[in-house]
Amino acid sequence: MTERKGTSAPPAHGRPNGRAPDALRPVRLERGAARYAEGSCLAVFGETQVLCTVSVEDGVPGWKKGRGEGWITAEYAMLPRATHTRSPREREKPQGRTQEIQRLIGRSVRAMLDSFAFGEYTLKVDCDVLQADGGTRTAAITGASVAVVDAFAWMLGTGRVPATPVRRMIAAVSVGLVDGVACADLEYSEDVRAEVDMNLVMSSEGRFVEVQGTGEHGTFDRSQLDQLLTIGTSAIADLQREQQRVLALPLP
């Protein structure tokens, strides 16, 4: 588990649990959380819990057949009682927010590879939110990256690939302006009143995969954007160190 205390002085309004503006919530990445999946990780960011599993299936979508290449795709769902009130299951076509998030997760985990030349296999990443308290998509990306590493390790161990195609880790964090202060890893009580909300996805090489920023209840200037990028980059570095730590341990 990692919990960075932060180096900035707390903002005047204070943060939940007394966190400094640049501090992460307590983070736990639990590998092997789903017994039957080829790769899995339970990502816990404070009270947010996302179960990330990876299933390896023979074959690829029709548009990739015959190329000798594989594919990685992602799905995201929130359990009915992941929030304070029950939300209905999306049994038919996923809603707009769900589609947006699962496409983001898919793009993020595909950025772990330089090539899909690992044979005609499809890795299906499922991110199911067990409990939501803000930052579900960023927790999903961070946990899914660990699960993808383990899925390819399983493929290597079973002779399906000669070497893992993973070239870099990917992690993500939410940042935002809350009462004018740049804060990292927003929980729900902060997220709903943030003037600016942003999601950052970065590689272990220090390069951005995606930056999603929106003025929810206000606007922001260049200096504030720089502050958000700075604290987000630092928080992601902490998350990547935690990924490396858990991946160095034997699977349970």
N, C-alpha and C positions, 0 to 999 in steps of 0.2 A: 504494500500500500504506500502511496506517496501523498504527502500533504505539504505543499510549499507554504510557508508562513507569509511570504511576501516581504518586500523591502520598502514599500510605500507606506506613508502614514495613513491611517484609516480616514475616509471621507467624513465630513461633518455629520452626515445623516446616519453613518454607521452601516455595516453590512451584516447580514444574518451570521450568527456565530462569531461575530467580531473579526471576520476576515479582512485582511488588507485588500486594497483594490486589485493588486496583481496576483492574489493568491487563488489557487485552485481549491475546490472542495476536496475532502478526502477521496482518493481514487483507488479503486481495486479492480484489477484485471485477473479474472479467474479462468485459467485455461482448463480445457477438458470438462466444461460445465455440463455438456450434453453427451451422455455416454455413447450414443450410437452415431453421432455425426463424425465425419472425417476430420473436421476441425471445429472448435467451438471456444467461445470466450464469453463469460458474463462480465459486462462492463458496468461498474458501479461508480457514479460520480455523485457523491453526497447521497441524496434520497432517490436519484434517478438510477434505474436499473434496466439494462438492455441485454437480452440474451442473443448473442450472435452465433449462428451456426453456418457451416459450409458443407454442402452435399456435393460429392463428385459423381457425375453421371456420364455414361457413355454417350457419345454423339454431340452434335452442335446444331444451332439453328440452321435452317435450310440455306440461308444466304452465305454460310461459311463452309458448307459441305464440300469435300474434295480438295481443300487447301492444306490439309494436315495441321490446321491451327485449332486451338481451343478458344474458349470464351468464358468470361465471368459476368454474371448478372446478379442483380440484387432485388430483394423485396423487403418492404418495411411495413410493420403493422403495430398498432397499439391495442393491447388487450382491453376489453370493455371496462374493467375497474382499475386501469392504470392511473386514472385521475380521480378527483373527488366525487364525481358523478359518473354514472355508467354511460359510455358512448357505444353506439351500435357497431357491430362487426361490419366490415366492408366486404360483404359476401359476393357482390357483383364487381363491377369495374371500380378500382380504387379512386378515391376522390382526388381533387387537384393537389392538395397539400401532400398526400401520401405519394402520389406519382412524382412530385418534385423531389421529395426526400429520397425515394428509392433510386431515382436517376442520379442524384448527387452521390449516394453511397456507391453505386455502380461505377461512376466515373472515378471516384476516389480509389477504390481497390484496384481498378484496372491500371491506375498510375503506378502501382507497385511493380509492374512488369515493363520491360523494354520490347518484348516480343510475345506473341501468342503461339509460337511454334513449339507447343508442348503436346501435340497430338490432339485428336478430335474428342476432347473431353469438355464438359461444361461444369464449371463450379457455380453452384447456386448459393448465394449468400442470403440468409434470412435473418433479419434484425427485428426481434419482437420486444416491444417495450412492456416490461412487467410493471414498472412504476415510473411515473413521469413527474419530474420536478424541475423542468427546464433542461435544455441542452441534450435532448434525446438524439438528435441527428449526429451531433458531434461525438457523443458517447458511442453511438452505433458504428461510426467510421473507425474510431480508435480501437474498439473491440473487434470489429470485423477484420481489420488488418492483421491482428494476432491470429485470428481463426484461419485466415487464408494461408498464413505461413505454415500452420500445423497441417492444413489440408494438403498442401504441396509436399510437406514432409511425409505424410501418409502415402501419397502417390509415389514418392521416391522409394520409400520402404517396401512398397508392394510391387515395384518394378514397372510402374506405369510411365514414369519419366526417368531419364538418365541423370538429371540434375534439376534442382529447383529453379524455376524461372524468376523467382522474386529477386529484385535488385535493390529495393529500398522499402522502408516502412512508411506508412502514412498515419498521421494523427490529426485531430481536429479539436477546436475549442470555440466556444462562443465568447464574444466580447461585446461591450456596449457602453454607452454613456448613460449613467444613472445619476440624476441630479447634477449633471454637468461633469461628473467624474468618470474617467475611463476605468472600467472594471472587467475582470476576466472571469470566465466560467459562470455565467449568470444562472441563478436558480429562478424558479417561476415567479416569486414575489418581486424580483428585480426585473425580470424579462418583461412583465406586463406593464411596467411603468417606465421602461427605458426610453429615452429620447431617440437613441440610435441603437440598432441591433445589428450585429455582424457575426458571420460564421467564417472562420479561417480553416483551411485544410492545407497542410504542408507535408512535404517529404522529409525524410531523415537527412537528405542532402541540403536542407535549408531552403528549398525552393517551394513557391506557392503552387498548389494544385487548383485551388479555387478560393475566391474571396467574394462573399455575399454580404453586402452592406446596404442598410435601408434606414432612412430617417423616419422612424415610426411616429414620433410625436414632436419632431423638430428637424433641424438641419445640422450639418457639421462642417467645419472648415478643415483646411489641410493639416493644421497643427493637431487637431483632434484626431484626424485619420491616422496621422503618424503615431500618436499615443496609443491608439487601438492596435495598430500593427505591431508596435513594440511590445506591449504587454502580451499580446496574443502569441507572438513568436517565442517569447520567453516561456509562456505556459506550455506551448506545444513541445518545446525542448524538454521540459519536465516529463510530459506524457511519453515522449519517445524514450527517455531513460527508463521509465517504468516498463514500457513494452520490452525493451532490451533485457531488463532484469528478469521479468517473468519468463521470457523465451529462453533464457539461459538455465532455467530450472527444469528438472525432469517433469514430464507430464504426470499428473496424479494417477 
